[in-house]
Amino acid sequence: MTYYILTLHLHPSIPSVVRVLEGEVAGNSTLLEGVLILMRSDKHVSELLIVDDDIRAGYLLISEKVELRTTKKLFSKIGSDTEIRIIPISHGG
């Protein structure tokens, strides 16, 4: 099985002790599954950003200048190492 590195960068306005979550995710997983796995690896991030097995509304997930949620790319299979920036919609910037 092929594994890829998934890196989540949390925007500074997100109240969290960590700024980056990184881990290996199986290539047969979707981006959403990978993101949820990484978020669950940190209790504080999990409580803050996950609700009902989904990412809480009000956050943009951007990778390679593409917003993943609105373009439905979160449901794509992971096919390469991927970096995702998580930004609150109302980040003030």
Backbone as a chain_set.jsonl record, in Angstrom:
{"seq": "MTYYILTLHLHPSIPSVVRVLEGEVAGNSTLLEGVLILMRSDKHVSELLIVDDDIRAGYLLISEKVELRTTKKLFSKIGSDTEIRIIPISHGG", "coords": {"N": [[0.842, -1.185, 0.0], [0.451, 2.24, -0.728], [1.608, 5.18, 0.858], [1.073, 8.589, 1.743], [2.345, 11.826, 2.629], [0.529, 13.982, 4.604], [-0.067, 17.267, 5.382], [-1.257, 19.593, 7.656], [-1.808, 22.973, 8.029], [-2.513, 25.19, 10.493], [-4.252, 28.2, 10.725], [-2.997, 31.185, 12.29], [-4.991, 32.504, 13.789], [-6.621, 30.559, 14.762], [-7.398, 29.2, 17.789], [-5.102, 27.292, 19.192], [-2.72, 24.959, 20.486], [-0.927, 23.742, 18.819], [0.435, 24.367, 15.538], [0.878, 23.025, 13.23], [-0.064, 19.946, 11.837], [0.995, 16.745, 10.98], [1.262, 13.769, 9.069], [1.349, 10.317, 7.932], [-0.777, 9.065, 5.427], [-2.904, 6.618, 4.086], [-2.937, 5.861, 0.614], [-5.359, 5.075, -0.465], [-7.26, 6.49, 0.836], [-9.621, 9.203, 1.209], [-9.166, 12.774, 0.868], [-10.669, 14.058, 2.867], [-10.991, 11.99, 4.774], [-8.301, 11.635, 5.491], [-7.667, 14.18, 6.548], [-9.407, 14.255, 8.76], [-8.358, 12.113, 10.255], [-5.808, 13.116, 10.945], [-6.569, 15.43, 12.395], [-7.873, 14.251, 14.548], [-5.755, 13.207, 15.887], [-4.829, 15.051, 17.634], [-6.141, 16.121, 20.538], [-7.132, 18.678, 21.284], [-7.352, 20.082, 18.828], [-9.122, 18.387, 17.548], [-11.457, 18.654, 19.158], [-12.012, 21.295, 18.632], [-12.297, 21.576, 15.822], [-13.767, 19.454, 14.683], [-16.973, 18.146, 14.087], [-19.579, 15.92, 14.373], [-18.338, 13.834, 12.737], [-17.3, 15.365, 10.64], [-15.733, 18.273, 9.216], [-15.933, 21.207, 11.026], [-18.209, 23.782, 10.111], [-17.413, 26.974, 8.635], [-14.738, 27.154, 8.125], [-12.097, 27.429, 5.822], [-10.511, 25.206, 3.594], [-7.608, 25.033, 2.056], [-5.623, 24.119, -0.665], [-2.931, 24.23, -2.798], [-3.88, 26.641, -3.945], [-6.585, 26.132, -4.215], [-9.847, 25.87, -2.972], [-10.885, 23.313, -1.042], [-13.296, 22.269, 0.001], [-15.582, 23.56, -1.175], [-15.155, 22.956, -3.843], [-15.482, 20.296, -3.877], [-13.277, 18.647, -3.778], [-12.371, 17.482, -1.493], [-13.316, 14.957, -1.375], [-11.805, 13.493, -3.05], [-9.416, 10.932, -3.809], [-6.34, 10.556, -2.057], [-3.421, 11.293, -3.724], [-0.868, 12.148, -3.739], [1.812, 13.689, -1.825], [0.511, 16.148, 0.304], [-0.266, 19.491, 1.17], [-2.306, 21.367, 3.292], [-3.996, 24.29, 4.066], [-5.722, 25.555, 6.806], [-8.163, 27.813, 7.366], [-9.999, 30.143, 9.207], [-13.151, 31.414, 8.179], [-13.827, 33.945, 9.008], [-11.345, 35.326, 9.636], [-10.276, 37.805, 9.839], [-8.437, 38.993, 8.192]], "CA": [[0.0, 0.0, 0.0], [1.177, 3.5, -0.822], [1.26, 6.196, 1.849], [1.471, 9.945, 1.397], [2.43, 12.768, 3.749], [-0.505, 15.011, 4.634], [0.317, 18.311, 6.329], [-2.291, 20.59, 7.912], [-1.313, 24.208, 8.63], [-3.613, 25.917, 11.131], [-4.114, 29.658, 10.715], [-2.684, 31.704, 13.629], [-6.175, 32.962, 14.528], [-7.283, 29.395, 15.353], [-6.81, 29.008, 19.112], [-4.589, 25.942, 19.333], [-1.342, 24.851, 20.943], [-0.131, 23.34, 17.652], [0.213, 25.115, 14.299], [1.007, 22.1, 12.108], [-0.263, 18.511, 12.054], [1.53, 16.04, 9.819], [1.288, 12.327, 9.218], [1.189, 9.494, 6.736], [-2.149, 8.635, 5.182], [-2.972, 5.629, 3.012], [-3.332, 6.399, -0.688], [-6.748, 4.759, -0.817], [-8.123, 7.361, 1.65], [-9.957, 10.5, 0.635], [-8.578, 13.893, 1.61], [-11.46, 14.275, 4.072], [-10.622, 10.958, 5.752], [-6.956, 11.95, 5.971], [-7.735, 15.381, 7.396], [-10.039, 13.873, 10.031], [-7.401, 11.279, 11.0], [-4.801, 13.997, 11.542], [-7.186, 16.285, 13.412], [-8.173, 13.431, 15.725], [-4.507, 12.884, 16.583], [-4.63, 16.087, 18.645], [-7.442, 16.271, 21.21], [-7.591, 20.072, 21.255], [-7.757, 20.38, 17.456], [-10.316, 17.584, 17.303], [-12.605, 19.278, 19.823], [-12.24, 22.603, 18.04], [-12.592, 21.595, 14.392], [-14.579, 18.341, 14.196], [-18.316, 17.975, 14.609], [-20.338, 14.871, 13.678], [-17.509, 13.202, 11.696], [-17.048, 16.29, 9.543], [-15.027, 19.482, 9.633], [-16.873, 22.258, 11.423], [-18.458, 24.86, 9.142], [-16.758, 28.236, 8.963], [-13.305, 27.05, 7.87], [-11.667, 27.148, 4.457], [-9.414, 24.252, 3.465], [-6.996, 25.445, 0.806], [-4.429, 23.412, -1.105], [-2.522, 24.649, -4.143], [-4.756, 27.752, -4.343], [-7.935, 25.62, -4.463], [-10.622, 25.613, -1.759], [-11.225, 21.903, -1.206], [-14.667, 21.925, 0.38], [-16.559, 24.036, -2.163], [-14.897, 22.305, -5.131], [-15.714, 18.855, -3.655], [-12.023, 17.905, -3.88], [-12.153, 16.747, -0.239], [-13.743, 13.573, -1.564], [-10.852, 12.86, -3.961], [-8.411, 10.065, -3.196], [-5.025, 11.159, -1.902], [-2.558, 10.733, -4.745], [0.48, 12.699, -3.592], [1.988, 14.447, -0.588], [-0.397, 17.288, 0.197], [-0.32, 20.488, 2.244], [-3.604, 22.036, 3.357], [-4.09, 25.393, 5.026], [-7.058, 25.668, 7.386], [-8.319, 29.231, 7.675], [-11.38, 30.514, 9.545], [-13.738, 32.34, 7.213], [-13.789, 35.289, 9.606], [-10.036, 35.453, 10.27], [-9.973, 39.212, 10.048], [-7.307, 39.448, 7.412]], "C": [[0.881, 1.241, 0.0], [0.67, 4.47, 0.237], [1.801, 7.54, 1.398], [1.5, 10.796, 2.658], [1.338, 13.825, 3.579], [-0.114, 15.994, 5.734], [-0.811, 19.332, 6.431], [-1.656, 21.785, 8.613], [-2.512, 24.957, 9.196], [-3.302, 27.412, 11.141], [-3.842, 30.154, 12.142], [-3.9, 32.165, 14.441], [-6.974, 31.791, 15.119], [-6.631, 29.129, 16.708], [-6.393, 27.547, 19.315], [-3.143, 25.989, 19.792], [-0.426, 24.508, 19.771], [-0.483, 24.203, 16.456], [0.223, 24.199, 13.089], [0.743, 20.682, 12.596], [0.22, 17.817, 10.799], [1.546, 14.548, 10.097], [1.149, 11.625, 7.893], [-0.246, 9.016, 6.639], [-2.137, 7.69, 3.984], [-3.513, 6.247, 1.732], [-4.753, 6.072, -1.097], [-7.747, 5.566, 0.011], [-8.482, 8.611, 0.866], [-9.251, 11.582, 1.44], [-9.34, 14.138, 2.906], [-11.095, 13.257, 5.148], [-9.243, 11.244, 6.345], [-6.935, 13.136, 6.905], [-8.332, 15.028, 8.755], [-9.11, 13.016, 10.882], [-6.368, 12.162, 11.686], [-5.391, 14.879, 12.632], [-7.466, 15.504, 14.691], [-6.918, 13.048, 16.5], [-4.168, 13.908, 17.662], [-5.989, 16.413, 19.261], [-7.989, 17.69, 21.093], [-8.101, 20.444, 19.858], [-9.045, 19.638, 17.123], [-11.56, 18.235, 17.911], [-12.987, 20.6, 19.163], [-12.81, 22.522, 16.617], [-13.471, 20.465, 13.868], [-15.934, 18.333, 14.891], [-19.029, 16.931, 13.746], [-19.575, 14.26, 12.507], [-17.32, 14.059, 10.453], [-16.28, 17.478, 10.104], [-16.059, 20.567, 9.882], [-17.005, 23.311, 10.314], [-17.716, 26.114, 9.581], [-15.258, 28.217, 8.751], [-13.066, 26.741, 6.399], [-10.527, 26.143, 4.519], [-8.81, 24.48, 2.089], [-5.719, 24.654, 0.551], [-4.146, 23.8, -2.544], [-3.497, 25.66, -4.744], [-6.184, 27.315, -4.683], [-8.617, 25.38, -3.119], [-11.246, 24.226, -1.916], [-12.679, 21.562, -0.909], [-15.664, 22.324, -0.715], [-16.364, 23.409, -3.544], [-15.089, 20.79, -5.058], [-14.444, 18.013, -3.77], [-11.675, 17.174, -2.592], [-12.506, 15.276, -0.388], [-12.858, 12.825, -2.56], [-9.89, 11.979, -3.175], [-7.087, 10.817, -3.117], [-4.085, 10.482, -2.897], [-1.134, 11.254, -4.694], [0.587, 13.346, -2.217], [1.218, 15.753, -0.736], [-0.287, 18.19, 1.413], [-1.65, 21.216, 2.145], [-3.542, 23.124, 4.423], [-5.537, 25.489, 5.491], [-7.198, 27.088, 7.934], [-9.769, 29.5, 8.052], [-11.903, 31.526, 8.523], [-13.673, 33.76, 7.732], [-12.466, 35.53, 10.325], [-9.567, 36.874, 10.424], [-8.863, 39.755, 9.172], [-7.631, 39.737, 6.009]], "O": [[1.926, 1.278, 0.65], [-0.532, 4.572, 0.484], [2.849, 7.622, 0.757], [0.785, 10.531, 3.624], [1.242, 14.475, 2.538], [0.138, 15.6, 6.872], [-1.267, 19.869, 5.421], [-1.037, 21.633, 9.667], [-3.427, 25.317, 8.454], [-2.207, 27.824, 11.524], [-4.391, 29.609, 13.1], [-3.832, 32.208, 15.67], [-7.905, 32.011, 15.894], [-5.431, 28.86, 16.77], [-7.229, 26.682, 19.576], [-2.427, 26.951, 19.516], [0.726, 24.94, 19.738], [-1.598, 24.72, 16.375], [-0.343, 24.53, 12.047], [1.258, 20.265, 13.633], [-0.098, 18.236, 9.686], [1.811, 14.116, 11.219], [0.868, 12.243, 6.865], [-0.854, 8.615, 7.631], [-1.446, 7.933, 2.995], [-4.436, 7.059, 1.767], [-5.303, 6.722, -1.986], [-8.954, 5.351, -0.099], [-7.747, 9.03, -0.028], [-8.793, 11.339, 2.556], [-8.726, 14.398, 3.941], [-10.909, 13.623, 6.308], [-9.039, 11.113, 7.552], [-6.263, 13.11, 7.937], [-7.818, 15.457, 9.788], [-9.075, 13.172, 12.102], [-6.081, 11.983, 12.869], [-4.776, 15.057, 13.683], [-7.314, 16.034, 15.791], [-7.009, 12.61, 17.647], [-3.312, 13.656, 18.51], [-6.879, 16.922, 18.58], [-9.177, 17.88, 20.832], [-9.163, 21.053, 19.726], [-9.946, 20.191, 16.493], [-12.592, 18.352, 17.249], [-14.16, 20.972, 19.144], [-13.693, 23.298, 16.25], [-13.888, 20.511, 12.71], [-16.031, 18.491, 16.108], [-19.07, 17.057, 12.522], [-20.108, 14.176, 11.401], [-17.194, 13.538, 9.344], [-16.192, 17.659, 11.318], [-16.94, 20.813, 9.059], [-16.022, 23.675, 9.669], [-17.425, 26.289, 10.764], [-14.566, 29.154, 9.148], [-13.745, 25.901, 5.808], [-9.673, 26.224, 5.401], [-9.426, 24.159, 1.073], [-4.856, 24.532, 1.42], [-5.021, 23.709, -3.406], [-3.889, 25.545, -5.905], [-6.911, 28.042, -5.361], [-8.037, 24.761, -2.228], [-12.046, 24.001, -2.824], [-13.232, 20.648, -1.52], [-16.492, 21.512, -1.128], [-17.309, 23.34, -4.329], [-14.887, 20.084, -6.046], [-14.527, 16.788, -3.852], [-10.778, 16.331, -2.587], [-12.044, 14.442, 0.391], [-13.12, 11.666, -2.881], [-9.59, 12.255, -2.013], [-6.758, 11.613, -3.996], [-3.964, 9.257, -2.916], [-0.29, 10.86, -5.499], [-0.416, 13.529, -1.527], [1.269, 16.391, -1.788], [-0.224, 17.715, 2.547], [-2.071, 21.629, 1.065], [-3.087, 22.889, 5.543], [-6.462, 25.504, 4.679], [-6.466, 27.506, 8.83], [-10.678, 29.131, 7.308], [-11.158, 32.392, 8.063], [-13.479, 34.691, 6.951], [-12.461, 35.898, 11.5], [-8.555, 37.125, 11.078], [-8.395, 40.872, 9.392], [-6.754, 40.131, 5.241]]}, "num_chains": 1, "name": "protein.A"}
